[in-house]
Amino acid sequence: MKLFSTVALTAALIVPQVAQAKTVSGIQLADDLTIAEQQLSLNGAGVRSKFFMDLYVGSLYVPEPATNLDQVLAQPLAVIRLNITSGMITSDKMTDAIVEGFEAATGDNTAPIQANIDEFMGLFTEEVSKGDQFTFVTHKGAGVTSFKNDEEQATIEGEVFRQALIKIWLGDDPAQKSLRKDMLAK
């Protein structure tokens, strides 16, 4: 557990390296991130939209390129980052969307990870604003460390939770199919 805490602490120093790789919906995305001395590369990024409004840019960083969910889940470390681009997103709307995402990701069987989901949802009690950035650092076999605007929020343990969180964006019933395609585009 000490190693996991050290990795989580180091992840707080998520540092973009190299020049900006790509601009999506006005958000500049770095080519690479370094977490716990491991370099992750931008795999892909896209826009989550609803009713013709861009809500956020979702991006995926992994050590090795991935074109499907299984390849992402197999990696020791993966980062999903959300950059909020709309003032229409509030804490309540974010909470509702993520709860729906977990339901879709688990086939409406959230009971085995409900305590993890409840803990995770507690991270969205503060207001969400345009310009906020959420970074979910997923560690295979361990769980997820969440950051808001580069400040560590919490670590939620559990491999089943980690997989469900990733499936919100990359699973068979994702938040938005075009966003999944873009995040797995490399």
C-alpha positions in Angstrom: 0.0 0.0 0.0 2.9 2.3 0.7 4.1 2.0 -2.9 0.6 2.8 -4.1 0.6 6.0 -1.9 4.0 7.0 -3.3 2.7 6.5 -6.8 -0.4 8.5 -6.1 1.7 11.3 -4.6 4.1 11.3 -7.5 1.0 11.4 -9.8 0.2 14.8 -8.3 3.2 16.0 -10.2 1.7 15.1 -13.6 3.9 17.1 -15.9 3.3 17.6 -19.5 6.4 17.1 -21.5 7.4 18.1 -25.0 5.3 20.5 -27.1 1.5 20.4 -27.3 0.4 17.5 -29.4 -3.1 18.4 -30.4 -5.8 21.0 -29.9 -9.3 19.7 -29.4 -12.2 22.1 -28.9 -9.8 24.8 -27.9 -8.0 22.6 -25.3 -4.3 22.0 -25.9 -3.3 18.4 -25.0 0.3 17.4 -24.3 2.0 14.6 -26.3 3.1 12.9 -23.0 2.6 12.8 -19.3 5.0 11.4 -16.8 3.6 9.7 -13.8 5.7 7.9 -11.2 8.6 8.1 -13.6 6.6 6.3 -16.3 6.0 8.1 -19.6 2.5 7.9 -21.0 1.6 9.1 -24.5 -1.6 10.6 -25.7 -3.5 7.8 -27.3 -6.4 9.9 -28.5 -8.9 12.6 -27.5 -12.3 13.8 -28.5 -15.3 15.9 -27.4 -18.3 14.8 -25.3 -21.2 16.8 -26.6 -24.9 16.8 -26.0 -27.6 18.7 -28.0 -24.9 20.2 -30.2 -23.0 21.6 -27.2 -19.4 20.7 -26.4 -19.3 19.7 -22.7 -15.7 18.4 -22.2 -12.7 17.1 -24.0 -11.8 13.5 -22.9 -8.3 12.2 -23.5 -6.5 8.9 -22.9 -2.9 8.5 -22.0 -1.2 5.1 -21.9 2.3 3.6 -21.9 1.6 1.6 -25.1 -0.9 2.5 -27.9 -4.3 1.0 -27.5 -7.1 0.6 -30.0 -9.6 -1.3 -27.8 -10.8 -1.6 -24.2 -8.9 -4.8 -23.5 -5.6 -3.2 -24.5 -6.3 -0.3 -22.1 -7.3 -2.6 -19.2 -4.2 -4.7 -19.6 -1.8 -1.7 -19.2 -0.3 -1.1 -15.7 -1.2 2.5 -15.8 -3.7 4.6 -17.8 -5.0 8.1 -17.4 -8.3 9.5 -18.5 -8.5 13.3 -18.4 -11.6 15.4 -18.7 -11.2 19.1 -19.5 -14.5 20.9 -18.9 -15.3 23.3 -21.8 -18.9 24.3 -21.0 -20.3 26.4 -18.2 -23.4 24.2 -18.5 -21.7 21.4 -16.5 -22.5 21.6 -12.8 -21.6 19.4 -9.9 -25.1 17.9 -10.0 -25.0 17.2 -13.8 -21.5 15.7 -13.5 -22.6 13.5 -10.7 -25.7 12.3 -12.6 -23.7 11.6 -15.8 -21.1 9.6 -13.9 -23.7 7.6 -12.0 -25.3 6.8 -15.4 -21.9 5.9 -16.7 -21.3 3.4 -13.9 -24.7 1.9 -14.5 -24.0 1.4 -18.2 -20.4 0.2 -17.5 -21.7 -2.5 -15.1 -24.8 -3.6 -16.9 -26.9 -2.0 -14.1 -25.1 -4.1 -11.5 -23.3 -1.5 -9.4 -23.9 -3.3 -6.1 -20.5 -5.0 -5.9 -18.7 -1.6 -6.2 -21.4 0.7 -4.8 -19.3 1.8 -1.8 -16.5 2.7 -4.2 -18.9 4.6 -6.4 -20.3 6.5 -3.4 -16.8 7.5 -2.3 -15.9 8.6 -5.9 -19.1 10.6 -6.2 -18.2 12.5 -3.0 -15.4 14.0 -5.1 -17.9 16.0 -7.1 -19.6 17.9 -4.2 -17.6 21.1 -5.0 -18.8 23.2 -7.9 -17.6 22.2 -11.4 -16.8 25.1 -13.7 -15.7 25.7 -17.2 -11.9 25.3 -17.3 -11.8 22.6 -14.6 -9.7 19.5 -15.3 -10.3 16.1 -13.9 -7.5 13.5 -14.1 -8.2 9.8 -13.3 -4.9 7.9 -12.9 -5.8 4.2 -13.0 -3.4 1.6 -11.6 -4.0 -2.0 -12.7 -4.9 -4.2 -9.7 -5.0 -1.2 -7.3 -7.6 1.4 -8.2 -7.9 5.0 -9.2 -6.4 8.3 -8.0 -8.4 11.3 -8.8 -7.2 14.9 -9.3 -9.1 18.1 -9.9 -7.0 20.9 -11.4 -3.8 18.9 -10.5 -4.7 18.6 -6.8 -5.1 15.1 -5.5 -8.6 14.4 -4.3 -8.6 10.8 -3.3 -7.6 7.2 -4.2 -10.4 4.7 -4.5 -9.1 1.2 -4.3 -10.3 -1.8 -6.2 -9.7 -3.4 -9.6 -13.4 -3.9 -10.4 -14.0 -0.2 -9.7 -11.0 0.8 -11.9 -12.4 -1.3 -14.8 -15.8 0.2 -14.4 -14.5 3.7 -14.4 -12.5 3.1 -17.6 -15.6 1.5 -19.2 -17.6 4.7 -18.7 -15.7 6.2 -21.6 -14.2 3.1 -23.4 -16.7 0.3 -22.7 -19.4 -1.3 -24.9 -22.0 1.3 -23.8 -19.8 4.4 -23.4 -20.8 8.0 -22.5 -20.5 8.8 -26.2 -19.5 6.4 -29.0 -17.7 9.0 -31.0 -15.7 10.0 -28.0 -14.6 6.4 -27.4 -13.6 6.1 -31.0 -11.5 9.3 -30.7 -9.8 8.2 -27.4 -8.9 4.9 -29.0 -7.8 6.5 -32.3 -4.0 6.2 -32.3 
